């Protein structure tokens, strides 16, 4: 399956909104909730010795669904978003990540 196919399939499983503000709010809050679920499963797996690896995988899929829906909302191609991200990271850390290269970074603050 390609990313483009995935994005189209996600549209078919999504709630239809009349209000665009409520739509993007739903996708934005949804991704936050799913990311929290991923973190919770990792915590339980490591700290509680309760294997939640299946939950991690499932919630990563749910997080990706919300990413695809945000891309759909803004008419962005998910593959383009991924390519732009890698391009940015390669420029930021051409020799791979290091603490030294991360300190000299002058990027915009996107709530990072």
N, CA, C and O atoms as a GROMACS GRO file, in nm:
protein
  448
    1UNK      N    1   0.084  -0.117   0.000
    1UNK     CA    2   0.000   0.000   0.000
    1UNK      C    3   0.090   0.124   0.000
    1UNK      O    4   0.188   0.130   0.074
    2UNK      N    5   0.055   0.222  -0.082
    2UNK     CA    6   0.130   0.346  -0.083
    2UNK      C    7   0.072   0.443   0.020
    2UNK      O    8  -0.038   0.422   0.072
    3UNK      N    9   0.147   0.548   0.049
    3UNK     CA   10   0.095   0.649   0.141
    3UNK      C   11  -0.029   0.717   0.083
    3UNK      O   12  -0.123   0.749   0.156
    4UNK      N   13  -0.030   0.738  -0.048
    4UNK     CA   14  -0.146   0.801  -0.114
    4UNK      C   15  -0.269   0.712  -0.099
    4UNK      O   16  -0.378   0.761  -0.069
    5UNK      N   17  -0.252   0.582  -0.119
    5UNK     CA   18  -0.364   0.489  -0.101
    5UNK      C   19  -0.412   0.490   0.044
    5UNK      O   20  -0.532   0.489   0.071
    6UNK      N   21  -0.316   0.493   0.136
    6UNK     CA   22  -0.352   0.496   0.278
    6UNK      C   23  -0.435   0.620   0.311
    6UNK      O   24  -0.536   0.610   0.379
    7UNK      N   25  -0.392   0.735   0.262
    7UNK     CA   26  -0.466   0.858   0.288
    7UNK      C   27  -0.609   0.849   0.236
    7UNK      O   28  -0.702   0.892   0.303
    8UNK      N   29  -0.626   0.795   0.118
    8UNK     CA   30  -0.761   0.780   0.062
    8UNK      C   31  -0.846   0.685   0.144
    8UNK      O   32  -0.964   0.710   0.168
    9UNK      N   33  -0.785   0.574   0.188
    9UNK     CA   34  -0.859   0.479   0.270
    9UNK      C   35  -0.899   0.540   0.404
    9UNK      O   36  -1.007   0.512   0.456
   10UNK      N   37  -0.812   0.623   0.459
   10UNK     CA   38  -0.845   0.690   0.586
   10UNK      C   39  -0.969   0.778   0.571
   10UNK      O   40  -1.054   0.781   0.659
   11UNK      N   41  -0.978   0.849   0.460
   11UNK     CA   42  -1.095   0.935   0.437
   11UNK      C   43  -1.224   0.855   0.445
   11UNK      O   44  -1.325   0.904   0.496
   12UNK      N   45  -1.221   0.734   0.396
   12UNK     CA   46  -1.340   0.650   0.395
   12UNK      C   47  -1.382   0.600   0.532
   12UNK      O   48  -1.495   0.554   0.549
   13UNK      N   49  -1.293   0.609   0.629
   13UNK     CA   50  -1.326   0.563   0.764
   13UNK      C   51  -1.349   0.679   0.861
   13UNK      O   52  -1.373   0.657   0.980
   14UNK      N   53  -1.341   0.801   0.811
   14UNK     CA   54  -1.347   0.919   0.898
   14UNK      C   55  -1.489   0.975   0.908
   14UNK      O   56  -1.569   0.963   0.815
   15UNK      N   57  -1.516   1.037   1.021
   15UNK     CA   58  -1.640   1.109   1.041
   15UNK      C   59  -1.644   1.229   0.946
   15UNK      O   60  -1.541   1.291   0.920
   16UNK      N   61  -1.759   1.259   0.894
   16UNK     CA   62  -1.777   1.375   0.808
   16UNK      C   63  -1.819   1.494   0.894
   16UNK      O   64  -1.912   1.484   0.974
   17UNK      N   65  -1.750   1.606   0.878
   17UNK     CA   66  -1.778   1.727   0.954
   17UNK      C   67  -1.834   1.835   0.864
   17UNK      O   68  -1.792   1.849   0.749
   18UNK      N   69  -1.928   1.911   0.914
   18UNK     CA   70  -1.975   2.031   0.844
   18UNK      C   71  -1.890   2.151   0.882
   18UNK      O   72  -1.867   2.241   0.802
   19UNK      N   73  -1.842   2.151   1.006
   19UNK     CA   74  -1.764   2.261   1.060
   19UNK      C   75  -1.616   2.228   1.050
   19UNK      O   76  -1.568   2.135   1.115
   20UNK      N   77  -1.542   2.303   0.968
   20UNK     CA   78  -1.400   2.276   0.944
   20UNK      C   79  -1.316   2.294   1.070
   20UNK      O   80  -1.219   2.222   1.090
   21UNK      N   81  -1.352   2.391   1.155
   21UNK     CA   82  -1.277   2.410   1.279
   21UNK      C   83  -1.291   2.288   1.370
   21UNK      O   84  -1.194   2.245   1.432
   22UNK      N   85  -1.411   2.234   1.379
   22UNK     CA   86  -1.431   2.114   1.461
   22UNK      C   87  -1.357   1.995   1.402
   22UNK      O   88  -1.308   1.909   1.475
   23UNK      N   89  -1.350   1.990   1.270
   23UNK     CA   90  -1.280   1.880   1.206
   23UNK      C   91  -1.131   1.880   1.241
   23UNK      O   92  -1.079   1.779   1.288
   24UNK      N   93  -1.062   1.992   1.219
   24UNK     CA   94  -0.919   1.995   1.246
   24UNK      C   95  -0.893   1.983   1.396
   24UNK      O   96  -0.791   1.927   1.438
   25UNK      N   97  -0.984   2.036   1.478
   25UNK     CA   98  -0.970   2.020   1.622
   25UNK      C   99  -0.978   1.872   1.659
   25UNK      O  100  -0.901   1.825   1.743
   26UNK      N  101  -1.069   1.800   1.598
   26UNK     CA  102  -1.084   1.658   1.626
   26UNK      C  103  -0.958   1.581   1.588
   26UNK      O  104  -0.913   1.495   1.663
   27UNK      N  105  -0.902   1.612   1.471
   27UNK     CA  106  -0.781   1.541   1.427
   27UNK      C  107  -0.662   1.580   1.517
   27UNK      O  108  -0.582   1.493   1.553
   28UNK      N  109  -0.651   1.707   1.552
   28UNK     CA  110  -0.540   1.751   1.637
   28UNK      C  111  -0.546   1.693   1.777
   28UNK      O  112  -0.444   1.650   1.830
   29UNK      N  113  -0.664   1.692   1.836
   29UNK     CA  114  -0.677   1.633   1.969
   29UNK      C  115  -0.665   1.482   1.964
   29UNK      O  116  -0.613   1.420   2.056
   30UNK      N  117  -0.714   1.423   1.857
   30UNK     CA  118  -0.706   1.277   1.842
   30UNK      C  119  -0.562   1.228   1.836
   30UNK      O  120  -0.528   1.128   1.898
   31UNK      N  121  -0.478   1.298   1.761
   31UNK     CA  122  -0.338   1.256   1.751
   31UNK      C  123  -0.269   1.267   1.886
   31UNK      O  124  -0.184   1.185   1.921
   32UNK      N  125  -0.306   1.369   1.962
   32UNK     CA  126  -0.248   1.385   2.096
   32UNK      C  127  -0.288   1.269   2.186
   32UNK      O  128  -0.204   1.216   2.260
   33UNK      N  129  -0.413   1.231   2.182
   33UNK     CA  130  -0.461   1.119   2.263
   33UNK      C  131  -0.394   0.988   2.227
   33UNK      O  132  -0.356   0.911   2.315
   34UNK      N  133  -0.379   0.963   2.098
   34UNK     CA  134  -0.316   0.838   2.054
   34UNK      C  135  -0.168   0.836   2.089
   34UNK      O  136  -0.116   0.731   2.128
   35UNK      N  137  -0.100   0.950   2.076
   35UNK     CA  138   0.041   0.956   2.116
   35UNK      C  139   0.055   0.927   2.266
   35UNK      O  140   0.150   0.862   2.309
   36UNK      N  141  -0.040   0.977   2.343
   36UNK     CA  142  -0.040   0.947   2.486
   36UNK      C  143  -0.061   0.799   2.513
   36UNK      O  144  -0.001   0.743   2.605
   37UNK      N  145  -0.145   0.735   2.432
   37UNK     CA  146  -0.166   0.590   2.447
   37UNK      C  147  -0.037   0.513   2.415
   37UNK      O  148  -0.006   0.414   2.482
   38UNK      N  149   0.037   0.558   2.313
   38UNK     CA  150   0.166   0.495   2.281
   38UNK      C  151   0.259   0.507   2.402
   38UNK      O  152   0.322   0.409   2.443
   39UNK      N  153   0.267   0.628   2.457
   39UNK     CA  154   0.354   0.650   2.573
   39UNK      C  155   0.312   0.562   2.690
   39UNK      O  156   0.397   0.505   2.759
   40UNK      N  157   0.182   0.551   2.714
   40UNK     CA  158   0.134   0.469   2.824
   40UNK      C  159   0.169   0.322   2.807
   40UNK      O  160   0.206   0.256   2.903
   41UNK      N  161   0.157   0.273   2.685
   41UNK     CA  162   0.193   0.132   2.659
   41UNK      C  163   0.342   0.108   2.678
   41UNK      O  164   0.382   0.004   2.730
   42UNK      N  165   0.424   0.204   2.635
   42UNK     CA  166   0.569   0.190   2.655
   42UNK      C  167   0.600   0.190   2.804
   42UNK      O  168   0.680   0.109   2.851
   43UNK      N  169   0.538   0.281   2.879
   43UNK     CA  170   0.560   0.288   3.024
   43UNK      C  171   0.524   0.155   3.090
   43UNK      O  172   0.601   0.104   3.172
   44UNK      N  173   0.408   0.099   3.056
   44UNK     CA  174   0.366  -0.027   3.116
   44UNK      C  175   0.459  -0.141   3.078
   44UNK      O  176   0.488  -0.228   3.160
   45UNK      N  177   0.506  -0.140   2.953
   45UNK     CA  178   0.597  -0.245   2.908
   45UNK      C  179   0.729  -0.240   2.984
   45UNK      O  180   0.781  -0.343   3.026
   46UNK      N  181   0.783  -0.121   3.001
   46UNK     CA  182   0.914  -0.105   3.065
   46UNK      C  183   0.904  -0.104   3.217
   46UNK      O  184   0.971  -0.182   3.285
   47UNK      N  185   0.820  -0.016   3.270
   47UNK     CA  186   0.818   0.005   3.415
   47UNK      C  187   0.738  -0.100   3.491
   47UNK      O  188   0.772  -0.132   3.605
   48UNK      N  189   0.634  -0.154   3.430
   48UNK     CA  190   0.547  -0.250   3.499
   48UNK      C  191   0.572  -0.393   3.456
   48UNK      O  192   0.510  -0.486   3.506
   49UNK      N  193   0.666  -0.410   3.361
   49UNK     CA  194   0.696  -0.543   3.307
   49UNK      C  195   0.569  -0.612   3.256
   49UNK      O  196   0.551  -0.733   3.272
   50UNK      N  197   0.482  -0.532   3.193
   50UNK     CA  198   0.355  -0.579   3.137
   50UNK      C  199   0.362  -0.556   2.986
   50UNK      O  200   0.343  -0.444   2.939
   51UNK      N  201   0.390  -0.660   2.911
   51UNK     CA  202   0.413  -0.648   2.768
   51UNK      C  203   0.293  -0.586   2.696
   51UNK      O  204   0.187  -0.648   2.685
   52UNK      N  205   0.312  -0.466   2.649
   52UNK     CA  206   0.207  -0.393   2.576
   52UNK      C  207   0.251  -0.366   2.432
   52UNK      O  208   0.205  -0.270   2.370
   53UNK      N  209   0.339  -0.449   2.379
   53UNK     CA  210   0.391  -0.425   2.244
   53UNK      C  211   0.280  -0.424   2.139
   53UNK      O  212   0.285  -0.345   2.045
   54UNK      N  213   0.180  -0.509   2.154
   54UNK     CA  214   0.068  -0.507   2.059
   54UNK      C  215  -0.007  -0.375   2.069
   54UNK      O  216  -0.053  -0.321   1.967
   55UNK      N  217  -0.020  -0.323   2.190
   55UNK     CA  218  -0.086  -0.193   2.209
   55UNK      C  219  -0.006  -0.079   2.149
   55UNK      O  220  -0.063   0.015   2.093
   56UNK      N  221   0.126  -0.088   2.161
   56UNK     CA  222   0.212   0.014   2.099
   56UNK      C  223   0.189   0.015   1.949
   56UNK      O  224   0.169   0.121   1.889
   57UNK      N  225   0.191  -0.102   1.888
   57UNK     CA  226   0.174  -0.114   1.743
   57UNK      C  227   0.037  -0.062   1.701
   57UNK      O  228   0.027   0.014   1.604
   58UNK      N  229  -0.068  -0.101   1.772
   58UNK     CA  230  -0.203  -0.057   1.738
   58UNK      C  231  -0.216   0.095   1.749
   58UNK      O  232  -0.274   0.160   1.662
   59UNK      N  233  -0.163   0.150   1.856
   59UNK     CA  234  -0.175   0.294   1.877
   59UNK      C  235  -0.086   0.374   1.783
   59UNK      O  236  -0.119   0.488   1.750
   60UNK      N  237   0.026   0.317   1.738
   60UNK     CA  238   0.104   0.383   1.633
   60UNK      C  239   0.021   0.392   1.505
   60UNK      O  240   0.024   0.493   1.435
   61UNK      N  241  -0.052   0.286   1.474
   61UNK     CA  242  -0.140   0.288   1.358
   61UNK      C  243  -0.248   0.396   1.371
   61UNK      O  244  -0.277   0.468   1.276
   62UNK      N  245  -0.306   0.406   1.491
   62UNK     CA  246  -0.408   0.508   1.514
   62UNK      C  247  -0.349   0.649   1.502
   62UNK      O  248  -0.412   0.740   1.449
   63UNK      N  249  -0.226   0.665   1.552
   63UNK     CA  250  -0.158   0.795   1.540
   63UNK      C  251  -0.134   0.828   1.394
   63UNK      O  252  -0.155   0.942   1.351
   64UNK      N  253  -0.091   0.730   1.317
   64UNK     CA  254  -0.069   0.752   1.174
   64UNK      C  255  -0.199   0.788   1.103
   64UNK      O  256  -0.198   0.870   1.011
   65UNK      N  257  -0.310   0.729   1.145
   65UNK     CA  258  -0.440   0.761   1.086
   65UNK      C  259  -0.469   0.910   1.106
   65UNK      O  260  -0.512   0.978   1.013
   66UNK      N  261  -0.446   0.960   1.226
   66UNK     CA  262  -0.469   1.102   1.252
   66UNK      C  263  -0.374   1.189   1.172
   66UNK      O  264  -0.413   1.296   1.124
   67UNK      N  265  -0.248   1.146   1.156
   67UNK     CA  266  -0.154   1.221   1.072
   67UNK      C  267  -0.207   1.229   0.930
   67UNK      O  268  -0.205   1.336   0.868
   68UNK      N  269  -0.254   1.117   0.878
   68UNK     CA  270  -0.309   1.115   0.742
   68UNK      C  271  -0.430   1.207   0.731
   68UNK      O  272  -0.447   1.276   0.630
   69UNK      N  273  -0.515   1.209   0.833
   69UNK     CA  274  -0.634   1.294   0.828
   69UNK      C  275  -0.598   1.443   0.836
   69UNK      O  276  -0.664   1.526   0.773
   70UNK      N  277  -0.495   1.477   0.911
   70UNK     CA  278  -0.448   1.616   0.913
   70UNK      C  279  -0.393   1.654   0.777
   70UNK      O  280  -0.419   1.763   0.727
   71UNK      N  281  -0.317   1.563   0.716
   71UNK     CA  282  -0.267   1.588   0.580
   71UNK      C  283  -0.384   1.604   0.483
   71UNK      O  284  -0.382   1.694   0.399
   72UNK      N  285  -0.484   1.519   0.494
   72UNK     CA  286  -0.602   1.531   0.407
   72UNK      C  287  -0.670   1.666   0.426
   72UNK      O  288  -0.710   1.730   0.329
   73UNK      N  289  -0.683   1.709   0.550
   73UNK     CA  290  -0.750   1.835   0.581
   73UNK      C  291  -0.682   1.951   0.508
   73UNK      O  292  -0.749   2.039   0.453
   74UNK      N  293  -0.549   1.952   0.509
   74UNK     CA  294  -0.473   2.060   0.447
   74UNK      C  295  -0.436   2.032   0.301
   74UNK      O  296  -0.363   2.108   0.238
   75UNK      N  297  -0.488   1.921   0.247
   75UNK     CA  298  -0.456   1.880   0.109
   75UNK      C  299  -0.307   1.861   0.088
   75UNK      O  300  -0.252   1.899  -0.015
   76UNK      N  301  -0.242   1.801   0.187
   76UNK     CA  302  -0.102   1.768   0.177
   76UNK      C  303  -0.087   1.620   0.145
   76UNK      O  304  -0.166   1.537   0.190
   77UNK      N  305   0.013   1.589   0.068
   77UNK     CA  306   0.047   1.451   0.040
   77UNK      C  307   0.138   1.402   0.153
   77UNK      O  308   0.241   1.464   0.180
   78UNK      N  309   0.101   1.294   0.219
   78UNK     CA  310   0.178   1.241   0.332
   78UNK      C  311   0.322   1.211   0.292
   78UNK      O  312   0.414   1.235   0.370
   79UNK      N  313   0.341   1.159   0.174
   79UNK     CA  314   0.477   1.129   0.129
   79UNK      C  315   0.561   1.256   0.120
   79UNK      O  316   0.679   1.254   0.154
   80UNK      N  317   0.500   1.367   0.074
   80UNK     CA  318   0.572   1.495   0.068
   80UNK      C  319   0.612   1.541   0.209
   80UNK      O  320   0.723   1.591   0.229
   81UNK      N  321   0.523   1.524   0.304
   81UNK     CA  322   0.552   1.562   0.442
   81UNK      C  323   0.672   1.482   0.494
   81UNK      O  324   0.761   1.537   0.557
   82UNK      N  325   0.672   1.352   0.466
   82UNK     CA  326   0.782   1.267   0.511
   82UNK      C  327   0.914   1.306   0.444
   82UNK      O  328   1.018   1.310   0.510
   83UNK      N  329   0.909   1.334   0.313
   83UNK     CA  330   1.030   1.374   0.241
   83UNK      C  331   1.085   1.506   0.293
   83UNK      O  332   1.206   1.521   0.309
   84UNK      N  333   0.996   1.603   0.319
   84UNK     CA  334   1.039   1.732   0.373
   84UNK      C  335   1.102   1.716   0.511
   84UNK      O  336   1.198   1.785   0.544
   85UNK      N  337   1.048   1.624   0.590
   85UNK     CA  338   1.102   1.600   0.723
   85UNK      C  339   1.244   1.545   0.715
   85UNK      O  340   1.333   1.591   0.787
   86UNK      N  341   1.266   1.447   0.628
   86UNK     CA  342   1.399   1.389   0.613
   86UNK      C  343   1.497   1.492   0.559
   86UNK      O  344   1.612   1.498   0.603
   87UNK      N  345   1.453   1.572   0.464
   87UNK     CA  346   1.539   1.678   0.408
   87UNK      C  347   1.582   1.774   0.520
   87UNK      O  348   1.700   1.809   0.529
   88UNK      N  349   1.487   1.815   0.604
   88UNK     CA  350   1.517   1.906   0.715
   88UNK      C  351   1.618   1.842   0.810
   88UNK      O  352   1.714   1.906   0.852
   89UNK      N  353   1.595   1.714   0.844
   89UNK     CA  354   1.684   1.646   0.939
   89UNK      C  355   1.824   1.627   0.882
   89UNK      O  356   1.923   1.636   0.956
   90UNK      N  357   1.834   1.599   0.753
   90UNK     CA  358   1.965   1.584   0.690
   90UNK      C  359   2.042   1.717   0.688
   90UNK      O  360   2.164   1.719   0.706
   91UNK      N  361   1.969   1.826   0.668
   91UNK     CA  362   2.034   1.958   0.672
   91UNK      C  363   2.077   1.993   0.814
   91UNK      O  364   2.184   2.049   0.834
   92UNK      N  365   1.994   1.960   0.909
   92UNK     CA  366   2.021   1.991   1.049
   92UNK      C  367   2.136   1.906   1.104
   92UNK      O  368   2.218   1.955   1.182
   93UNK      N  369   2.142   1.780   1.063
   93UNK     CA  370   2.242   1.686   1.114
   93UNK      C  371   2.302   1.606   0.998
   93UNK      O  372   2.274   1.487   0.984
   94UNK      N  373   2.384   1.671   0.913
   94UNK     CA  374   2.435   1.602   0.793
   94UNK      C  375   2.521   1.480   0.823
   94UNK      O  376   2.533   1.391   0.740
   95UNK      N  377   2.581   1.476   0.940
   95UNK     CA  378   2.664   1.361   0.979
   95UNK      C  379   2.597   1.275   1.084
   95UNK      O  380   2.663   1.200   1.155
   96UNK      N  381   2.465   1.287   1.094
   96UNK     CA  382   2.391   1.216   1.197
   96UNK      C  383   2.377   1.305   1.320
   96UNK      O  384   2.448   1.404   1.334
   97UNK      N  385   2.287   1.269   1.407
   97UNK     CA  386   2.261   1.350   1.526
   97UNK      C  387   2.382   1.355   1.617
   97UNK      O  388   2.452   1.256   1.638
   98UNK      N  389   2.406   1.472   1.671
   98UNK     CA  390   2.504   1.489   1.778
   98UNK      C  391   2.453   1.601   1.868
   98UNK      O  392   2.377   1.687   1.824
   99UNK      N  393   2.494   1.598   1.993
   99UNK     CA  394   2.454   1.705   2.086
   99UNK      C  395   2.510   1.839   2.040
   99UNK      O  396   2.446   1.942   2.056
  100UNK      N  397   2.629   1.836   1.985
  100UNK     CA  398   2.693   1.960   1.937
  100UNK      C  399   2.611   2.022   1.823
  100UNK      O  400   2.585   2.142   1.824
  101UNK      N  401   2.573   1.941   1.726
  101UNK     CA  402   2.497   1.997   1.613
  101UNK      C  403   2.358   2.040   1.655
  101UNK      O  404   2.302   2.132   1.596
  102UNK      N  405   2.302   1.977   1.755
  102UNK     CA  406   2.166   2.015   1.798
  102UNK      C  407   2.167   2.148   1.873
  102UNK      O  408   2.067   2.219   1.871
  103UNK      N  409   2.277   2.182   1.940
  103UNK     CA  410   2.284   2.308   2.015
  103UNK      C  411   2.300   2.429   1.923
  103UNK      O  412   2.254   2.538   1.957
  104UNK      N  413   2.363   2.412   1.808
  104UNK     CA  414   2.383   2.526   1.720
  104UNK      C  415   2.265   2.548   1.625
  104UNK      O  416   2.265   2.641   1.546
  105UNK      N  417   2.166   2.462   1.634
  105UNK     CA  418   2.050   2.471   1.547
  105UNK      C  419   1.971   2.599   1.576
  105UNK      O  420   1.943   2.629   1.692
  106UNK      N  421   1.937   2.673   1.473
  106UNK     CA  422   1.864   2.798   1.487
  106UNK      C  423   1.723   2.786   1.428
  106UNK      O  424   1.674   2.880   1.364
  107UNK      N  425   1.659   2.675   1.448
  107UNK     CA  426   1.528   2.652   1.389
  107UNK      C  427   1.420   2.735   1.457
  107UNK      O  428   1.438   2.788   1.566
  108UNK      N  429   1.308   2.745   1.388
  108UNK     CA  430   1.191   2.811   1.443
  108UNK      C  431   1.135   2.728   1.557
  108UNK      O  432   1.152   2.606   1.560
  109UNK      N  433   1.070   2.794   1.650
  109UNK     CA  434   1.008   2.721   1.762
  109UNK      C  435   0.868   2.677   1.721
  109UNK      O  436   0.775   2.758   1.720
  110UNK      N  437   0.852   2.551   1.687
  110UNK     CA  438   0.721   2.494   1.654
  110UNK      C  439   0.673   2.416   1.774
  110UNK      O  440   0.619   2.306   1.758
  111UNK      N  441   0.691   2.469   1.892
  111UNK     CA  442   0.655   2.402   2.016
  111UNK      C  443   0.732   2.273   2.034
  111UNK      O  444   0.678   2.174   2.083
  112UNK      N  445   0.860   2.275   1.995
  112UNK     CA  446   0.942   2.154   2.004
  112UNK      C  447   0.992   2.135   2.144
  112UNK      O  448   1.063   2.038   2.172
   0.00000   0.00000   0.00000
